[in-house]
Amino acid sequence: MSLTDIKKNILRMAHYSYASHVGSAISAADILYVIYAKAANITPQNIKSADRDKVILSKGHASTALYSTLAEFGLLPKEYLDRYYIDGGILPGHLDKDSVAGIDASAGSLGHGLSLGLGMALAKPKYKVFVVQGDGETQEGSVWEAAALAAALKVKNLILVIDANNLQGFGTTSDIMPLDTLEAKFKAFGWETYPADGHDLKQLEDLLLKPQNGPKAIIARTVKGHGISYMENQLKWHYKSPNEEELKQAYSELDAAEKGKTK
Amino acid sequence: MRNTFLKTLVEEARKNKDIFLITPDLGYAVLEPFAQEFPERFINAGIAEQNSISMAAGLALNGKIPYVYSIIPFAVSRPYEQIKVDCAYMNTNVRIVGVGAGLSYGPAGATHHALDDLAIMRTLPNMTVFAPGSLNETEDIVRYSVSHKGPVYMRLAKRGEPRFNYKTQAGKFSTVIEGTDFAIIATSNMLEDAYNTALQYQKEGKSPLLLSAHTLKPFDKEKILSLIRKGMPVITVEEHNIIGGLASAVSEVIAPSGLAAKFLPVAVNDVFSHIIGSRKYIQEHLGLANLKKKIDKFLVSL
């Protein structure tokens, strides 16, 4: 299981399809990796079963992060990654539950995932439901409707991870609608709330596994396009697709970073 | 078309200081000219569509003319009840501008497709519904919309639409090609497809009439009745569900008229697209491609 390969696949899919949102997908890759590697019990054996943990990627535009993660964990045939966002493809730009097993909810319109997750958590109290959403996405009022009810119902198997990269459609989230106080907001709504470095795998793992007596929110501070120097914190990578040269540079930066770690 | 919309709105905003532009954080690389020239009249409301619409209604209730711009599902479906109560019921001068008609967003997937917007906007009392198919229509409709009383929905395509040189009159179909054999009525982003089909018929020596239904509400009933009375076969073409859009509007005129009509509706047959591909690719799978073949078959059957 290689996180570097997941990120390479995200980049490659954005490259050949000319699709947008590569920065958003890279931003969420570490979070999804830790969820599938350490927290959610989802295996090739139980993938088609309703009786298992669930993962909802509410920021559906980061779909390539989920597709690549599923493929890396043997939950999706790797060759499907070659059929994203193209004529006759299998994997759409935004998530379609009916496209492949392992997509637990369709997504692409923001602010649905937490409510869906609440319903799933209530339906199967024995299983955990992980919802990954963006920080810009918390501007949707429905997020707070779900947040209030999840706390009122003391739902113990719902875990929200906010991929807080501080960039959205038109600029920085702190310029458009400052949400620097997300921790305080979720706490005030009655959630067990933890700040995190969204690229610190060990910290994410510990927080995801921490026992909970009610709904849990991890506010994961992330970097859009993390680990790729020309992409980091750049709004244009919400839209642009990397060309051949940019792809090569990204690969070599990811390889160098991995080498540095294993030394 | 979205750039033509914005350019025209900027021209109007120079003349009319009540015009506002609001976006729930969409329209990057489109809306900037307005935002730069009129920063005090541009509001990025964040990713929050319901608040955007109701806030726009509040502005309108106090004399402003707000345009709310987003991708169609997020402009129309997400805040539908706010539109119903705050725009339609209170009859406020809110202009809802949705980009990405029909399958324009192709491989992005069904969350971004717009196959229901004409239906749900048409059912709202007081709502005027526009669906321009060309750049000249877009300009005329944007200019018209500024002084219109009551709420307006404007369905925009995306980019690359044709430009014709006729003037557009709100509420009346535009004649794009004169003809006498049969009538093709197209709306929104299917106007170009229908235009190319009509040209093919002209090459065969036939005389198709091509009308653009850029206004779905109020609907040009008189024109439909006059075609039916002449015994002209009528074909409607839309990238929308067959329920509630152009085909429905035409049927609503024909059925109570008591006239016998020859009518072929070309539309999406009440399905979501789970097909992945470009707009053209999905069209082939949803029965919107090969218009000429469909129309040929219909005309032969008469």
Interface residues (C-beta under 8 A of the other chain):
Chain A: S17 A19 G60 R83 Y85 I86 D87 G88 G89 I90 L91 P92 G93 H94 L95 D96 D98 S99 S106 A107 G108 S109 L110 G111 G136 E137 Q139 E140 G141 Q168 G169 F170 G171 I176 M177 L235 H238 Y239
Chain B: T23 D25 L26 G27 Y28 A29 N44 G46 I47 A48 E49 Q50 N51 P73 F74 R78 P107 A108 G109 A110 T111 H112 H274 I276 G277 S278 Y281
